[in-house]
Amino acid sequence: MNIPTDLKYTRSHEWVRLEADGTIRIGITDHAQELLGDLVFIELPEPGRELAAEQEAAVVESVKAAADVYAPLAGSVIENNQALADAPELVNQDAYAAWLFRMRPAAVNDLDSLLDAAAYQEIVAAA
Amino acid sequence: MQKTVLNEEHRRRGARMVDFGGWEMPLHYGSQIEEHHAVRRDAGMFDVSHMCAVDVRGSDARAFLRRLLANNVDRLQLPGKALYSTMLNEAGGVIDDLIVYHLAENDFRVVINAATAANDLRWMTARRDEWGLAVTIGARREGADALAMIAVQGPQARQKVWQALPECQSASAALKPFFAASVGDHLIASTGYTGEDGYEITLPAAQAVMLWNRLADAGARPCGLGARDTLRLEAGMNLYGQDMDESVSPLDAGLAWTVDLASPRDFVGKAALLARPQQHRFLGLLLLDRGVLRAHQQVESAHGRGEITSGSFSPTLQQSIALARLPLAAAVGDTVQVGVRERLLAARVVKPCFVRNGSILV
């Protein structure tokens, strides 16, 4: 199972990368893309949208099913990954390179509430 | 969970296994979309051994099926001819859809769905007893009698089958669509569920692993139920439990062509169908906006509401398609709105056959 140690994770299978400028990039984990199968459509949040922690932010749809992607922390959306609009399969090819959206968290300290790789690994193993 | 004789082969080839009607079956072997394209462009193979082959034999076999099925088994006169039919309850609801093969006089093979098999067999046995007919109903599931089924589909399917089973080439090459030929203990049928050319091969379960591997060596790509579902959806073929069930009339599920109301023959459900004519049109939808159509989404049309019964992303069209029950006044060419989450998306009404033999028809 591919779970990079330099990222943070949520129980709902998002990964979170803290950037040098204090913003965060969010994607879905390799485990999540594998469960969903071939992705065919991704709906991304518009820049400027304010999100509460655990609020529905994006939708990823595979041939088989649709799944919600949640905001890992409270904050505002500042960018979404337009490359995914025409090529959702990028998420299947490399889930940790294919970020969905970027947020400015309301409070950077909130990152401490997220899971580290070891804790996420346990959740995946127990599922 | 029940397993087919090919279960270990699927695992060995990296399949993601899922529960399908109580059977552990391959969903895909890595990429459902690549498997889909393999069938449209070359050849894929499916383990369909979870479906149940039932031998209906005896001096009353034809009389039994004539009364049991909505389609007219008297259309089967030539040995080897196959017929698609529904089996209805007294209220005209669909108990199952199936294919009947006419193997010889007094000898028919009925292939029923996996999830409905136990219920179907109870129903068939009860009707046989009620009507007092001389028929044996034998499911070919267990022991030395057990059968396996492998579907090989795609423009190159015939070549792959002939490479794997050279002894079957002459008999199968001559088959017209919807016919079957017995070669030794194999039954080779020119039937399928993908909209492509190909064969469905029924054989003793003990020989299935060898054939599966020979077909793989010949270049038939193993395909899972995921690709099977998008292929049949593009071909506009109904899936039992999704597009119709016991609460749905075949006339409302686009299956009027399989129901023989013209002949004087009586069959279970006929009176109910005559008393309650068609209420809906069963048509295709092509999504014009971005998104994915799914079963149970509501359709708003100028003529009233409808409902999607099957929907997905079409790998061949590269856009979302669906089958839907629409108001009777709905027509091909209409634009309708589909409720997808909190939004209404535009879709065009089309004939429910999107792709056939590799070509896009809409």
Interface residues (C-beta under 8 A of the other chain):
Chain A: G37 D38 V40 F41 E43 V59 E61 V63 K64 A66 N92
Chain B: R16 L27 H28 S31 Q32 I33 G226 T230 R290 G291 V292 R294 S312 F313 P315 S320 R341
